Amino acid sequence: MKAAVVWWDLAGSGQSIESLRAFLRDEAVDRFAGIEGLRLKFWIADPETERWGAVLLWESAEAAAAPLPARAAELIGRPPVQRTLFDVEATVEGLFTRPGLSGLGLALSPAGPAS
């Protein structure tokens, strides 16, 4: 398994975390749901530093090497400032009450970012 961490600096890009939340709702989440070999992707943001990114968990190095949709880079106007690929040494799932992760997060919350 492989894990990737990807970061963009949004300063001066014309995009904001809020505008990219709309991008997640409107197209990105559904697009990535159909990517072969992608076990998990979650998008992350730091409003204080205007950083936007994602963490991806891949079934294999081959899956991690496949081309991905480049729509975020198109919207932001540049490639990520950091993309690092890691070997996964171990995985575990803890005890949880929700049956699945799909559909969770600030961008997908019916009440919006405040929830």
C-alpha positions in Angstrom: 0.0 0.0 0.0 1.0 3.6 -0.6 -0.1 6.9 0.9 0.2 10.3 -0.7 0.0 13.7 0.9 -0.7 16.7 -1.4 -0.7 20.4 -0.5 -1.5 23.6 -2.3 -0.8 27.1 -1.1 -3.9 29.1 -2.1 -2.5 32.6 -1.5 -2.8 34.6 -4.7 -4.5 31.8 -6.5 -8.0 33.3 -6.7 -9.4 30.3 -4.9 -10.4 29.9 -1.3 -11.2 27.0 1.0 -14.9 27.9 0.6 -14.7 27.9 -3.2 -12.9 24.6 -3.2 -15.6 23.2 -0.8 -18.1 23.9 -3.6 -15.8 22.1 -6.0 -15.8 19.1 -3.7 -19.6 19.1 -3.5 -20.2 19.7 -7.2 -17.7 17.3 -8.8 -14.5 16.1 -7.0 -16.1 13.7 -4.5 -18.1 11.8 -7.1 -15.1 11.8 -9.6 -12.7 10.2 -7.1 -15.3 7.6 -5.9 -14.7 5.8 -9.2 -10.9 5.7 -9.2 -9.5 2.2 -9.3 -7.2 1.2 -6.5 -8.0 4.2 -4.3 -9.0 3.0 -0.9 -9.6 6.4 0.8 -9.2 10.0 0.0 -9.8 12.8 2.4 -9.4 16.5 1.7 -7.9 18.7 4.3 -7.6 22.5 4.8 -5.9 25.0 7.1 -7.8 28.4 6.8 -5.1 30.2 8.9 -2.3 29.4 6.4 -4.6 29.2 3.3 -3.5 25.7 2.6 -5.6 23.0 0.9 -4.7 19.4 0.3 -5.6 15.8 0.4 -4.4 12.5 1.8 -4.8 9.4 -0.4 -4.5 5.7 0.5 -3.7 3.4 -2.4 -3.9 -0.4 -2.7 -0.6 -0.5 -4.6 2.2 1.5 -6.1 0.7 0.9 -9.5 -2.6 2.4 -8.5 -0.8 5.4 -6.9 1.2 6.0 -10.1 -1.9 6.2 -12.3 -2.9 9.6 -13.7 -5.5 11.5 -11.6 -8.0 14.2 -12.6 -6.2 17.5 -12.6 -9.2 19.7 -12.0 -8.0 21.1 -8.6 -4.7 22.2 -10.2 -6.7 23.8 -13.0 -8.9 25.7 -10.6 -6.0 26.8 -8.3 -3.9 27.6 -11.3 -0.8 25.7 -10.5 0.3 22.2 -9.4 0.6 21.3 -5.7 3.5 22.8 -3.8 4.1 19.4 -2.2 3.3 15.8 -3.2 4.9 13.1 -1.2 4.3 9.4 -1.6 4.9 7.1 1.4 5.0 3.4 2.0 2.3 2.2 4.4 3.8 0.3 7.2 0.5 -0.8 9.0 -3.1 0.0 9.0 -5.8 -0.3 11.7 -9.4 0.8 12.1 -10.5 1.8 15.5 -13.9 1.4 17.1 -16.5 3.7 15.5 -20.2 4.3 15.4 -20.7 5.5 11.8 -20.9 2.7 9.2 -18.8 4.4 6.5 -16.8 7.5 5.8 -18.4 8.5 2.5 -20.4 11.7 2.6 -18.8 13.2 5.7 -16.9 16.5 6.1 -17.5 20.2 6.2 -18.0 20.5 2.5 -20.7 17.9 2.5 -22.5 18.8 5.7 -26.1 19.9 5.1 -25.6 22.6 7.8 -22.4 23.9 6.1 -18.9 24.5 7.6 -20.1 25.5 11.1 -21.2 21.9 11.9 
